[in-house]
Amino acid sequence: MIMSSHAKVTTKILKYLNDCYENGLELDIESLNANRLDISDRQYYQTLNMLSDDGYIKGIEFLDVIANHPIILS
């Protein structure tokens, strides 16, 4: 899988969230996932975590799991 730059991934995520907000649409988590962004699950998790830490997004709960297992977002 090709690793996209942090800036590109962040822009795509924030653009999707902004489009939903401006158009009064409900968020569809299936429309916003690592596979659709063409990134690894780890990069997806880290990007969302950074956006949450920096105050750009909220309402996400991060659950860490045992190493070598998929990251679970809820």
C-alpha positions in Angstrom: 0.0 0.0 0.0 1.3 3.4 -0.9 1.9 5.7 2.1 0.3 9.1 1.5 1.7 12.2 3.1 0.2 13.3 6.4 -0.9 16.6 4.9 -2.8 14.9 2.0 -4.6 12.4 4.4 -5.4 15.2 6.9 -6.8 17.3 4.1 -9.0 14.5 2.8 -10.4 13.7 6.2 -11.1 17.4 7.1 -12.6 18.0 3.7 -15.0 15.1 4.1 -16.0 16.3 7.5 -16.5 19.8 6.3 -18.6 18.7 3.3 -20.9 16.7 5.6 -21.2 19.7 7.9 -21.9 22.3 5.2 -24.4 20.0 3.4 -26.2 18.8 6.6 -25.2 15.2 5.9 -24.7 12.5 8.5 -21.2 11.2 8.8 -20.7 7.7 7.3 -17.7 6.1 8.9 -17.6 3.6 6.1 -16.9 6.5 3.7 -14.0 7.5 5.8 -11.6 4.6 6.3 -8.0 3.6 5.7 -8.8 1.6 2.6 -10.7 4.4 0.9 -7.9 6.9 1.8 -5.4 4.4 0.4 -3.4 4.3 3.6 -2.6 1.7 6.3 -4.8 1.2 9.3 -1.9 2.4 11.5 -1.5 5.6 9.5 -5.3 6.2 9.6 -5.4 5.7 13.4 -2.4 8.0 13.9 -3.8 10.7 11.7 -7.2 10.6 13.5 -5.4 10.6 16.9 -3.3 13.6 15.9 -6.4 15.5 14.6 -8.2 14.8 17.9 -5.2 15.8 20.0 -4.8 19.1 18.1 -8.6 19.8 18.5 -9.6 19.6 14.9 -12.0 16.7 15.5 -13.8 15.4 18.6 -16.1 12.6 19.6 -13.7 9.8 18.7 -12.8 7.2 21.2 -9.5 5.3 20.6 -9.2 1.8 21.9 -5.6 0.4 21.9 -5.4 -3.3 21.4 -2.7 -6.0 21.7 0.3 -5.4 19.4 0.1 -7.0 15.9 -3.7 -6.8 15.9 -5.8 -4.3 14.0 -6.6 -0.9 15.6 -10.2 -0.6 16.7 -11.9 2.8 16.4 -15.3 3.3 18.0 
